């Protein structure tokens, strides 16, 4: 077995959980807590298997805790949902210092684009709403919430190559 196989299997948790979160948020406007737990817990075996320095692991954890506090502040001001805040923190855990700025930048751009598209769809598709599946009707409610898990998913997937874990996995694979 290739030495990178096991860390890569654990590392698949990030993209799989991001896609799961986006799909769940689109369909139900919720992101399951167990998803965030799986995403957070799977970081640690990957970090250990890739020999991430303990001080770097602490940096990852510190950034995730900071993201959680910022997310909860956004939740308190009704800017972001609670599941989105937890997903943002659990995802931040995977990126470290080098990947944090790309992650937040891609997430913000994806969030802005998705919000504009959804707002336009809400205006132009209202006459079709009664014939659409219930979850799409919910998405198209004129004053409805924005499932920001979609933006976090896009930002996370685009930022994976910026993560120090990705760089360590590449070294291990060669």
VENPELIN-V324441 format. One record per backbone hydrogen bond with DSSP energy under -0.5 kcal/mol. NH is the residue of the N-H (numbers start at 0). CO is the residue of the C=O. E is the energy in kcal/mol with one decimal. If there is no record, write none. Layout:
nh: <NH | NH>
co: <CO | CO>
e: <E | E>
This chain:
nh: <4 | 7 | 8 | 9 | 10 | 11 | 11 | 12 | 13 | 14 | 15 | 16 | 17 | 18 | 19 | 20 | 21 | 22 | 23 | 24 | 25 | 26 | 27 | 28 | 28 | 29 | 35 | 36 | 37 | 38 | 39 | 40 | 41 | 42 | 42 | 43 | 43 | 44 | 45 | 46 | 47 | 48 | 49 | 50 | 51 | 55 | 56 | 57 | 58 | 59 | 60 | 61 | 62 | 63 | 64 | 65 | 66 | 67 | 68 | 69 | 70 | 71 | 72 | 73 | 74 | 75 | 76 | 77 | 78 | 79 | 84 | 85 | 86 | 87 | 88 | 89 | 90 | 91 | 92 | 93 | 94 | 95 | 98 | 99 | 100 | 102 | 103 | 104 | 105 | 106 | 107 | 108 | 109 | 110 | 111 | 112 | 113 | 114 | 115 | 116 | 117 | 118 | 119 | 120 | 121 | 122 | 123 | 124 | 127 | 128 | 128 | 130 | 131 | 131 | 135 | 136 | 137 | 138 | 139 | 140 | 143 | 146 | 147 | 149 | 151 | 152 | 153 | 154 | 155 | 156 | 157 | 158 | 159 | 159 | 161 | 162 | 162 | 163 | 166 | 167 | 168 | 169 | 170 | 171 | 172 | 173>
co: <1 | 3 | 4 | 5 | 6 | 7 | 8 | 9 | 10 | 10 | 11 | 12 | 13 | 14 | 15 | 16 | 17 | 18 | 19 | 20 | 21 | 22 | 23 | 23 | 24 | 23 | 31 | 32 | 33 | 34 | 35 | 36 | 37 | 38 | 39 | 39 | 40 | 40 | 41 | 42 | 43 | 44 | 45 | 47 | 46 | 52 | 52 | 53 | 54 | 55 | 56 | 57 | 58 | 59 | 60 | 61 | 62 | 63 | 64 | 65 | 66 | 67 | 68 | 69 | 70 | 71 | 72 | 74 | 73 | 73 | 80 | 81 | 82 | 83 | 84 | 85 | 86 | 87 | 88 | 90 | 91 | 91 | 94 | 95 | 96 | 98 | 99 | 100 | 101 | 102 | 103 | 104 | 105 | 106 | 107 | 108 | 109 | 110 | 111 | 112 | 113 | 114 | 115 | 116 | 117 | 118 | 119 | 120 | 124 | 124 | 125 | 127 | 127 | 128 | 132 | 132 | 133 | 134 | 135 | 137 | 140 | 144 | 145 | 146 | 147 | 148 | 149 | 150 | 151 | 152 | 153 | 154 | 155 | 156 | 158 | 158 | 159 | 94 | 162 | 163 | 164 | 165 | 166 | 167 | 168 | 169>
e: <-1.9 | -2.2 | -2.1 | -2.2 | -2.7 | -1.1 | -0.5 | -1.9 | -1.1 | -0.6 | -2.4 | -2.7 | -2.4 | -2.3 | -2.5 | -2.7 | -2.3 | -2.6 | -2.6 | -2.9 | -2.4 | -2.2 | -3.0 | -0.6 | -1.5 | -0.7 | -1.3 | -2.3 | -2.7 | -2.7 | -2.4 | -3.0 | -2.2 | -0.7 | -0.8 | -0.7 | -0.6 | -0.7 | -1.3 | -2.8 | -2.4 | -3.0 | -2.0 | -1.6 | -3.0 | -0.7 | -2.1 | -2.0 | -1.6 | -2.4 | -2.5 | -2.9 | -2.6 | -2.1 | -2.6 | -2.4 | -2.6 | -2.2 | -2.2 | -2.5 | -2.9 | -2.6 | -2.0 | -2.4 | -2.3 | -2.5 | -1.6 | -1.6 | -3.4 | -0.9 | -2.2 | -2.2 | -2.5 | -2.6 | -1.8 | -2.7 | -2.5 | -2.3 | -1.6 | -1.6 | -1.7 | -1.0 | -1.4 | -1.3 | -0.7 | -2.3 | -2.9 | -2.7 | -3.1 | -2.3 | -2.4 | -2.5 | -2.8 | -2.7 | -2.5 | -2.6 | -2.9 | -2.3 | -2.3 | -2.5 | -2.7 | -2.7 | -2.5 | -2.6 | -2.4 | -1.4 | -2.5 | -2.3 | -1.2 | -1.0 | -0.6 | -1.7 | -0.5 | -1.7 | -0.7 | -2.2 | -2.3 | -1.8 | -2.0 | -1.2 | -2.2 | -0.5 | -1.8 | -1.8 | -2.2 | -2.1 | -2.3 | -2.9 | -2.6 | -2.9 | -2.4 | -1.2 | -0.9 | -0.6 | -2.0 | -0.7 | -1.5 | -0.7 | -1.5 | -2.1 | -2.4 | -2.4 | -1.9 | -2.3 | -2.2 | -1.1>
